[in-house]
Amino acid sequence: MHREPTAKEIAAGKLYRSLGLTDNEYELVKQLLGRLPNYTETGLFGVMWSEHCSYKNSKRLLKRLPSRGDHVLMGPGEGAGIVDIGGGLGIAFKIESHNHPSAIEPFQGAATGVGGILRDVYSMGARPMALLNSLRFGDPANERTRTLMANAVAGIANYGNQTEVPTVGGEVYFDDCYSHNPLVNAMCVGLVRHDHICRGIAEGEGNSVLYVGRSTGRDGIEGATFASAELSDSEEPAHAVAIGDPKAGKALMEACLEMIQLSSLIGIQDMGAAGLVSSSAEMAHKGGHGIEMNLDLVPQREAGMTAYEMMLSESQERMLLVVKKGFEHEYEAICGKYGLECVTIGRVTSDGKLRLLHTGRIAAEVPVDALTAKAPVYERAANAPQAYSFNQALEVLDLPVENPAETLKQLLAMPSLASKEWIYSQFYTQAMGNTLVGPGMDAAVVKIPGTNKAIALTTDCNSIYIELDPRQGSAIAVCEAARNLVCTGARPLAISDNLNFGSPENPEVFWQLEQSIEGISMAAEKLNCPVVSGNVSLYNETNGKPIYPTPIIAMAGLIEDAGRAMTGKYQKSGDLIVMLGRNLPELGGSHLQKLLKKIPSGRIPILDLDYELRVQQLVLQAIQGGLPSSVHDVAEGGLAVAAAESAFGTGLGVELDFSDGLSASAALFGESQSRFIVSVSSRNLPVLEAYAHDLNISLQVLGRVTGKDVFRVVYNDQELINCSRSELELAWKEGISCLMN
């Protein structure tokens, strides 16, 4: 065992910098303690004051997000947010990042991301029902990208499949900006009874602190600090990546779901980022108490572990519980049944301190509030990049193409638009037997057991838009997520956001973050969709080059009658294909522009939030009235891509014949917002037209569904596309699989 530096050596050699503290932060620690911190204490502050744990660069901005609503049962601040779905039931959900670990060890980084988000949800008392993900990688033509992607997807599949929680949806996009910083964001959704909601809280002097789960090793030490710094090509701290065990994860989940039924349980929290220090300090802070722990009692799988190593380890599949004194045997019995450790390692105190005993001495003693509430909060400089003004002034009204059919085929084959079957075919999507609509659709739909209800789930974000205009682009991300839910017949309920950005110390990046939060807030308020949970992942950059700003919007919605759940696939030949919403000449930031010009530029599509709300109301009203056979939103790639996607997998064809005043490129490939395409019988069309008239929403009959293997487009009386639907479908299916295989 190496000798740890003394407090004086830490101060004199500025060793605290390597533990995550700046000079000013170290001075603040000394003021709060009234003395020099020892090595372990310095480490506690280093991780608890990291961006990953304290949100010191984003906390002030996050307060701007709406988080309250009539149906919100639990907002931000706990393991997951919870919304009411009636009948004494709630949905707990959250999305969280595991970006940095996945960049250096993609299999374990992604797998432990899934494990961690599962624990966040079932620590709330909720049984996990579904997993989703949101992924970003570099160009898949690059061998390193393919290796990263293959291993990350395998890690997600390995953990989710072995815990028998279905992975039902997600999204994947590709761009060179993610080459060194892939994004792996994992979402979990669980079902909880109102009277079983748990919190991560420690209270009641003398109550017992229980360690439950796998033993503690040296894996994942300083993981939170590592996740709060820029990556470097020359630094790969493998020790910062924890190693998961999905079988132990499954056992821990089932044990915890039994233990939350016990009336003697006070609080429960996952030992996630920053491990034992964050769970103990945060639980004590929320309860207004202190905690004393004897680290000699912590189950250890490696010899000679120091107090510093035990507290900062992020070994997986571990929970911290606070239970009424004298009832420890109840928890030991349940854990024994599942082959899990359950050890009383401490007690709740009334002095407001985190006190650590190790080898017969006090290894650390610090006020809980100093680690939590008194962490520094920064207000960073924010400057709009010069490119923003340039793009705002540049209208991209047209991008002429010589061969629209070939262009459509190329768009459908772009990895960001192509079929994601190569990915989701690795997931056990039907585990539990409640998946009504799985991956590959606008949104996943999962039935609520024992009821006639279902929930719709999605993750969304077009980061190209946000790179060009972070405020408007982020509002679009919220609306796109809501549109995807509405396509299934669901009423959007709430948001969990995962804000992936570069370094907040860069004024242009901080401006992006600030603008993005304003955009999310603006759209969330209009759609009555509060942000109930989330995660901030900053410093996603390598050697000073940040990723595109990528605020992932995870959203959950409620379908009152699961039997009415809708999909985006055409159902029968002869149905009319109708567009709801306005077609405008908007190609800035489009996938057509990326295909043709490689680099996005210009003003992104406008967003009228009042119009957006009305068109969503129209679609929900139409579905509830039984009018459409299918509903699909028009998003990346534009109208032609959406019309083709609805035909794939059905054996049906498409014939469009319509006119307006736009160029062919703008009409077919423009990405105007607030649009849906629906298929509807001719007898139902007049009722749909009346609904649209009442809500002042544009409606245009584009053509019809056919029984032929054809995709034909006549626009302004000129035939632009006439090819087989199967030809387009093959290009779409092989867009990713050919690259990966």
N, C-alpha and C positions, 0 to 999 in steps of 0.2 A: 504494500500500500504506500502510495506517495504521500509525503507530508504536505498538508494543506498550508498555504501561505497564512501568515498571521494578519490581523486587522491592520497593523502598521505597514506591513509589506504590501498589502493590497492598496492602501492609500498612497504609499511612496512610489510604487511602481505602476500606479494607475491600472492595476490588473482588473479593476471593475469594468473596464471597457470591453474586455474579452467576455465578460458575463452579461453584456447587453445594456450597461448603463453609460450614459454620457457624463461628462464632468459635472454639469449642472445637476443632473439627477442624483449623482452620488452625494453632492453637497446637500441636497434636499433630504436624502436618506439620513445623513448624519444629524441634520436638524431635527428630524422626526424622532430619532432614537436618543438624541442627546449624547451620542458617543460614536465611535467607529464601529461599523458592522463587521462581524467576523465573516469567514469565507462562506459558510452556509447561508447566513443571513443576506449577504450580498447576492448570492445566487437566487434566493427567494424573491428579492426585489427585482433582479434582472428579468426573471420570467414573468412575474406578475405585472411589471410595468412595461412589458413588451407590447407592441401594437396588437399582437394576436390576442392578448388577454385583457388589456386595459382600454383598447380603442382610443388611445390618447390623441391620435391625429384625426379621428373621425367622430368622436363622441358628440361634439357640439353640433356637427352637421346632422347626425342621426336623430337628434331631438326634433328636427323639422318634419320628420315623417309621421303621417297620421297613424295612430296605433289603437284607437278606441272605436268601438262600434257596439250596437245593441247585441250583436251575436258573439262578441269577443269575450271568452272566458278567461284567457290568460294571454297577456301581451308580452313584449320583449322583456328579457331579464332572467328567464328560466331556460331549461334545456330546450324547450320548444314552445311555440304558441299554440293556443287551443281555441277553436271556434265551435259554437253550439250548432248542432244539426237537428235539434228537437228530440223529444222522447227520452230526455235525460242523458243523451249521448253527445259526445264532442269529438272533433277531429283534431289531433295534435300533429303538427308538422313543422319541419324546418329543413333548410338547405344549408350546407356547410362545405367549405373548401378543404382540399388536401393537395394543394398545388405544388408547393416546394418539395415535399417528400416524393410526389409522383414524378417530378422532374429528374430525380437522381436514382430512384428505385421504384419504377412505375407499378410493378405488380403489388408489392407490399404497400406502397403509398396509396394506391387506389383501394386496395382491399381494406386497409385500416380506416380509410375515409368512410367506407360503407359501415364498418363495425362501429365507428364512433357516432355516426348519425343514428344508427339503430339504438344505441344506448341513450342518446339524448332524448329519444322519443319514449322508450319504455321506462326511463327514469321518471317520466311524468305520470306514470300509471297507465299508459296506453299500450295496447297490443299492436305492434307493427302490422300493417295491412299491405303496404306497397312501398317499393323503392323506385326512384327515378334518378336520372343523372343529367348533367350538362357538361359537355366535354369540348375542349379546344386543342387543336394540334396544328403543327406546321404543314407544309405541303406534303401530302402522302406519296408523292413521287420520290421523296427523299427517304433513303433507307433508315436513317435514324428515326424519322417520324414514324415510319411503319413499325419499327421495333417498339418505340414508346407506346404507340397506340395499341398494338397487339398485347403487350404486357399489361397495360392499364385496364383494358377491357377484360382480359383474363382474370385480373385481380378482382374487379367488380363482380364478375360472374362467380368466381370461386367463393367469395364470402356470402353474397346474396343467396346463391343456390344452396349452399350448405346450411344456412340458417333457415331455409325454406320460407323466405319472404319473397314474393314475386317482384321482379323488376319489370315494371309495366310501361315505362315510357322514358323519354329523354330527348336530347338533341345533340348534334355534333356538327361543328363547323371547322373549317381549315383555313389557315392564313399563315404566311411567313412570319408574322409578328409573334406567333406562338411557338416558333421552332425550338427555342431554348426554354420557354416558360409555358409548358402545356397547362391547361386548366382542367382539374378534376373536381367537379362540384357534385355532391351526393345529396339527395333529398329522401326523407323518410316520412311516411304518413301512418298514423296509428289511430285506433279507436279507443276511446276512454269513456267510462261512466263518470258523470259529474261528481258523484260521491267518492270516486277513487282517484281524483286528481292529486298528484304528489308534487312537492316542492323540494328544492335543495336548500334545506334550512337546518340549523343547529340551535336548539334552545332547550332550556330546562337544566339548571345546574346539576351536575352529577350524572346526567344521562350518558349512556355508553356510545362510544364511537366504534363502529364495526368496519373492518376491512373484509370485503367479499370479492372472490374471484381468483384469477390466476396470481401466481407469485410475482414479485417485482424483480426485474433484471436491469441491466444497464442500457437496454435498447430505448431509443427515443429521448435520451437525456438532452436537454436544451432544445427540444423540438419546437417549442413556442418561440424561443429566441431566433432559431434558424428560420422559422416561417415569417419573421418580422424584419428580414434583411434581404438585400438584393442578392440574387444568385451570381456566381462568378464561374467562368469556365474552368478556373484552376482549383476551385474548392468544392469538394463533394463530401460533406460530413456524414458519412454513412451511419454513424452512431445516432444521428438525429432522426433516423427513420425507424419507427417501431415495427415489431413483427406481430402479425395477428394470428389467431387460431380460431377459425370459424366454428369448429365443434365446441370449443369452450365458450365461444360467443353465444351459440344456441343454448347451451346449458345455463349460462348466466341469465339470458333473457327469460327463460322459463322459470328459473329460481326467483328472479326479481318480480315477475308477474304474480308469483305466489306470495312473496313477502309483502307486497303492497296491500294485500288483503288484511294484513294483521293490524289490529287497532293500536298496537304498541309502537308502530313506526312513526317517527317524528319527521325525518327528512332523508332524502336519497339523492345522490349526485354522481354522475360518471367521473372517473378520474381520466379526463381527456387531456386537452392541452394543458401543459404544466403539471399534469399528474396529481400527486397527493397534495401539493401545495395549493393549487387552485381550488380543488374541491373542498379542502378543509377551511381555507381562508374565506372563500365565498360563502360557504354554508354558515360559518360563524358570523360573518358580517351581516347576512340577511336576517339572522336570528338575534342580532344584538348581543352576542355572547362571545366567549373565547373557547379555544380547544387546546387541550394538552394531550400529546401523543408520545408513547414510548416506542421509538423506532426499532428497538431490539425485538419487539413483538411482530413487526411487519414480516409477512412471509417473503423470503428471499430465495431466488434461485441461483444466485452467484455469491461466492464467498467474499467477505471483507468489504461489503458495500458501506460507503460513508453516508452520513446524514444527508449531505448534499446530493449524492447519487439517488438515494431512496426518494427524496422529496421531489426531485426534478425528472425522475424516470417517467416515460410515457408508455411503459409496458401496457399492453392492451388487456381488454376483458376484466376490468377492475371497477368496483363501485365502493363508494363510501356511504355508510348508513349511520344515522343517529337514531337510537331506539331507547325506549324507557328502560331505566336500570332495573335489572331483575328479570327481564324478558329475553335475554340474549339466547337462551336455549332454544327458543322458537325458531330463530334464524339459523342457528347451527344445525338444527334438525333438517330444515329445508335444504340448506346448502349441502349437507352430507348426502342427501338423496341424489343430488346432481354431481357429486364428486368435486365440489368446490370448497376452497378455503373459506372459513368464516372465523375471524379472530377479533376479539375486543382489543383494540390498540390504544384506546384513550378515553377521555371523558370530556363532557362539556363543562366549561368553567364560567364564572361570572365576571372575570377580570378583563374581558375584551382582548386577550392576548393569544397569539399562536405560540405555544411553548413546546419545544421538541426535546425529548430526553433520549440520550444515546450513550451506551456504554458507561452508565452511571454518572453522567454529567448533563448539564443543560447545553445542548448543541445550538439552540437558537431560541430567542424570546423576543418577539416583536409585536407591536399592536396590530390587530387585524385590520383596523381602518387605515393604517399606514400602507398596507399592502394593497388595499382595494380602493376605498373612497378617496384617499389622498394621493393617488397616482397623478402625475402631472397630466394636464390637458392642454394641447397646443392649438393655437390659431395660426395656421400657416399662410404665407403669402399666396395669392391666387392671381394669375395673369393668363388671359386668353392668348393662345398661340396666334401668330400672324396668319396661319393657314385658315383659321376660323373665319375671319373677315373676308378673305378671298373666296372661300366656298359659299358663304352667305350671299355674295354678290354674283355668283355664277349659276345661272339657270341652265340645266341640261334638258332641253325640250325634245331633242331627237338624237338618235344614234343609228343612222341608216345601216341596214344590213342587205346584202345582195340576195341571200337565200334564206328566207324565214324558216323553212322546214329544217335545214341543216343547223341553223342557229338554235332552234328549239331543241334539237337532238343534243347539241353541245351543252346547252344549259342543263338539261336533264341529267347529263353525264358528269357535270361538275360535282366533285365529292361533297360539297356543302349542300347540294340539292338532291343528289342521287339517293337511292334506297339505302337505308341503314341496316338492312337485313343481315349483312355480314356481322354486325355488332350484336343486334338483339336476338339473333338465333342462338347465341351462346347463353342467354338468360333463361331461367326457368320462370316463364311469364305467367303460368297458370297455377303456381303453387297456391294452396289454400282454396282454390276452386271458386274464387269470387271475381276473377277478372272477366269483365264483360267486353271491354275493348282494350286491346293490348298495344304494343309499340307499332309505330308506322302510321298512326292516324293523327288527327288534329290534337286530340287529348286522349289520355287513358281514362277508362271508366271502370270503377271497382264497386261491386255491390256491397252494401252494409248488411252483414249477416243478421238474420232475424227481423229484418224490416223490408219494406218495398222500395227503399231509397238506395241511391248510389252516389258516389262522389266522382267528379271528373278532376283530373290532375294534369298539369303541364309545366314545362320549364321553357323559357323563351328569352332570346336576346339577339338582336341584329347589331353586332358590335361595329360594323362598317358605318351604320347610321350614327352611332354614338361617337365614333372617331371624328366624323364631320360636324356633328352638332349634338353635344352630350345632353343638353336639356331636352330638346325635341326628340332625339333618338331614344332617350330613356322613357319618356312618356309613351312613345310608340311601342316600346318593349312591353310596358304594362298593358296597353290596349291589345297588342297581339296575343298576349297570354289570355286575356279575357275573351277575345274572339275565339280562340281555340276551345275554351270551355263552352262558350255559347253554342258552338257548332254541334256539341253533343246534347244540347238542351239543358245545360247546367247554368244555374245562377251563380256568378262569381262571388266568393265569400271573403277571401283574405289572401294576403301575399306573404311569402318569406323571400327575402332578397339576399343575394350573395354578390357583394360589390368587389369585383376583381379589378384592381388598378395598379399602376406603377408606383413609384416613390412619392409620398406626399410632400417630401422635401423639395421636389421639383414644382415650382409655382404653376406650370402649365398642367401638370397632372393633378395638383390640388384643385385647380379651377375646374378640370373635368369632373372630379369627384363632387364638388359643390354643385355644379350645374346638373349633374346626373341626379343627385338627390332631390333637387328642386323639381326636375321633370317627373320623377317617380311620385313625389308627393302630390303634384298637380293632378296627375292622371288617377292616382289612387283615391283622392278625395272626390273627383268627379264620378268615378265608378263605384263609390261607396265600398271600397275594397282596402281596408286598413292593412298596414304592415305589422304582423304580429310576432315575427321572429326573423332571424337572419344572421349574416356573417359578413365581416369585412376582411378582405385579403389584399393587403397592400404590398408594395415592393416586388411586384411581378415584373421584373425587368432583369436583363443580363448585360453587364458592362455598360450601364447607363442607357440602354435602349428599352423603353417600356412596351408592353403589349398594348393593343387597342383597349380602351376602357370597356369593360365587359360586366355590366351589372345584370346578373342573371335574375329573372323574375320567375319564381316558383309560385304557382297559384292553385288554389283548391276551390271547387265549386260544388253545389248541391243539385242533384236531380231528384225531385220528389217522387217520381214514378220511374223506376229503373226500366220498366217495360217500354218506355218511350225514348230511351237513349238512342241518339242518332249517330250515324257515321258519315264520312265524307265521300262514300263510294256510290256511284250510280246504281240504281236498283233494277230498272227495266227500260227496255227499248221503247221509244215513243215519247218518253218524258221530255218536257221542255227544259232547256238549260237557261237559267235566268241569273243576271247579275243584279245584286242589291248594292247600291252605293255609286259613287261618282268616279268616272274614268278621266284622269287629268294627264297632261303631258309632263311627267315627272320621272326622269331617268338618272338623276344625281344619286350616287351611292348604290345604284342598282346592281344586280348580278349580271345584267347585260353589259353594263359599263365595266365591271371587273373582267368579264370574258374578253371584251374587245380592247380595253385600255390598260388592264392589269392593276392600275392604281385608282382608287375611288376619289372622286372630287365633286364639287358642286353642292347646291342646296338640296337637302333631302326632301322627301314628300311632306306636304303640309299635314297638319293634324288639327282638325276641328273637334274638340272634345264633346261639344254639345251634339254634333252630328254623329260622332262615334257612339255615344250613349243611345241615341235614338235608333240607329241601325241595329245595335245589339238587342234593344227592346223589340224591334220588329222581328228579328230572327227567333227570339224566344217565344214571342206571341204566335208566330207561324208554326213552330214545332209543337207548342202546346195545343194548337188547333188542328194538328194532324195534317198540315198542308204539304210540306216537302217530303220527298223520298230520300234526299241526301242534302247535306250542308257542308260546305268547305270554304275556308277563308282564302282570300287572294293575298298572298304574301310574296316572299322572295321568288323572283323569276317572272312574276306577273300573271296575267290572265291566262295566257296559253299554257303555262306550266300548271296552274291550278286546274284547268279544264282537263288536261291530260292525266294528272295525278288521280282525279276522281274516277277515271276509267281503268286505271291499272289494277289488275287482279280480278276484274269483273267479266272479261271477255266481251265487253260492250265497246262500241265506237262512238265517235263524236263528229258531228257536222255543225259548224258555226257559220252563220251568215248574218252579219250586222254591219252597221255603218255609224260613224261619227266623224268629228272634224279633226281627229288626231292623226299623226303620222302612223304608219303601220307598226313601227318599233314601239312607240309610246302606247298604242292601243293593246298590243299583244304582250309586251315585255315590261311596260312601266309598272311601278310598284306603288301606285296611289293607295292611300290608307282607307280604312273603314269600308271594305268591300267583302262581299260573300258571293259565291256562286251556289245556287240551289237547283236541284232537279225537281220538277213539279209536273203533275199531270195537267193537261189542258183544262180540265174541268175545275181544278183548284186555282188556276191562274187568276181569275177575276177576284177571288177573295184575297189572294196575296197582293194584288194590285190595289185593292181597297185599303188594306192595312198600310201599305207603303204610302199611299196618298195621305192617309190620316196623320202619319208621322213625318210627312214631307221628306221622304227618302226616294232617291232616283231608282227606277227599276227599268231594266232593259232585257228583252228576250234576245238571247245570243244565238240560239239554235236548238238542236235536239240531240238526245241520246239515240244511237242506232244499234242494230244487232250485227253490224258489219265490222270487220277488222279494218277500220279506217279512221284517220284523224284528218279532217278537211276543214279549212278555214277560208271563207270568202269574206273579204273585208272591203267595204266601199265598192262593191260589185266587181272586185278583182280577186281571183283565186290566188292565195298566197301560200297555202300549205295543202298538200294532198299526198299523204303517205299512210302507211299502215300503222295502226295503233300499236301492234306488236313490235314493230321496229323501234318506236320510241320507248316502249316499255323495256326492251332489251338493253338499250343504251342506259336507261335509268337504273336498271337492276345491276348492271355490271360496272357502274361508275366507281364504286369502292371495292367491290369484290375482286375485280380484275387486278387492281393495284395491290391488294393485300395477298392475293394468291399467286 
